[in-house]
Each structure stands twice: as structure tokens, then as C-alpha cells.
Amino acid sequence: QVQLVESGGGLVQPGGFLRLSCAASGFSLDYYAIGWFRQAPGKEREGVSCITSTNDYSYYADSVKGRFTISRDNAKNTVYLQMNSLKPEDTAVYYCATGVLGYYCSEFGPESRDFGSWGQGTQVTVSS
């Protein structure tokens, strides 16, 4: 069964950190660009970060640049999103997704339409 599973979300105080994981089962992530998206209540889904299949380029939205780091461990078939200096406005459900064949993570950032398989999401709440 082809599946992406996010984990690592939770409740954290402002200034805190979390590391989200996106684990794939039933297929290899090696050949896919991976994106992280988030959706806050009442807001549209936002592309937060993406990384190329070859791990030679990563993109960050301006809202998270300098605070979030995307990485991948192909041996573990997992992609991570390290989130530091969290702010209340980072509160959202976070999703990982695989880019469709031919998609290349670039300076234009991830768009939902370019991603095929999605995880179920993990809730991140930043609050004191």
C-alpha cells in the first residue's frame, strides 16, 4: 500500500521547535521531489518548503526562511522538516506530498497541483 505518514506535530510554546517526519511506505521516495504544505483554519493551503529528489536544492517560503529546514534521508525513506523559533502564525495542519513525475522543486516554490500523493497531515499548534 502506497502511503505517506506525517508525524512529530504537537503543542509547543512560541520560540520552541518541532521536527516533522514524513515516512513513505510501499514505494521509494528516492525519485521524488517532496513538498511540505500547511493549512490553517480558514486559510488556503500554503507551500512551505520543497526539496529536489537529488537533494541539491531546497525552497522555503519567506514566512519560514531562516527558521525551517527541510532534509531527506533516502536510506530511511523519510523526509524531515525541522521547525525552529516557532511562532503562533505557524499553527496549522502540516502535510507532506510527493511531486508528480517531472516536477522539479525550484525558486517558484511548491504548488499543490504539482503534487500527487499526500499524507494525512499532522497538527502543529504554537501557543503559550
N, C-alpha and C positions, 0 to 999 in steps of 0.2 A: 504494500500500500504506500503510495507516494504521499508524503506528509512533511509539513514544516511545523515545528513546535517552538513557540517562544516561551521563555521563562526568565525569571530574575526581576520581574516587576515587584512593586510594593509601595509602602508608605515611607516617605523619607522627609526629613526636615530641609528647609531651604539651606543651600550650601552643601548638602550631602551628596552622596554618589550612589550609583547603582550600575551593575553590569548586566545587560540583557544578553541572552543567548538565543540563537536561532539554530535549532538542530534539525537536520534533514534525515529522513528515513525512507527507504525504498528507492532512492536514487542518489547519485553523487552530485554534490554542489560544485565540483571542480570546474565545470564548463559554463557556469552561470555567473553573470553579474548578480549581485544581491543588493536589494534596497531595504532601507528602514523607513517606514512611514509612521505618522501618528495622526490621531483624530481626537480632538477634544469635543466635549458636548456642544452641539450647536454650530460646530465649525466644519469646514471641509477638510478632507484628508490632505495632509501635508507631507511632501517628500523631505525627509530629514537628512538622509545620507545614502550614499551608494558606494560600492566598490567593484572594480572590474574582476573578471574571472582570473586574470593573471596577477592580481594584487599589485598592479603598477600604478593605479590611480584611484583616488577616493574623492568624493564630493561631500561638502557639508553646506547645509542651508546657513544663511547668515545668522539666523537666530540661535544656532548651536555651535558655530565655528569657534574653535579655541576651547570648547568645553567637552565636546563629544568626540570619541574616536572609534572608528569602525575598523574591524580586523577580521581575518578569517584564518581558520585552521583546517585546511583540507583533510589532514590526517584524521581529524575528529569529525569531519563533515559538519562543521559548525561555524557560524559567523557571530561575532560579538559586537555589541555597541556599549562602549564604556561611557558613562554619563557622569561628569563631574560638575561641581558648582551648580547643582540643580536649582531651578527657580520655580515658583508656583505656576508660571506660564508654561512650564514643561509638562504639566499634568495632562495626561491623555492616555488613550489606549495605543500601544505601540505594536506595529505589525512588521514582520519581515516578509519579503517576497523575492521570487526568482525572476530575473529578466527574461523576456522571451528570446528565442534564438535570434541572434544578430544584434541584440541590444548591447550598447556599449555605454557604460557609465561615463558621463562627460561633465563638462563645466555647466551644462544646461540643467543638471540635476535630474532626479528620478521623477517620472510621471506615471501615475497608476496604469495608464493604458499600455505601457511598455512592460508590464509585469504580469506573469501568468499564474504561478502557484503562490498562494498566500497562507500564512499561518492564521491561527485563531485570535491572536492578539494577547498582550499582557498589559495589565493596568499599571500605570505609574502615577502616583499621587504625591505631589510635593506640597507639604503643608506643615505649619507649626502647630 
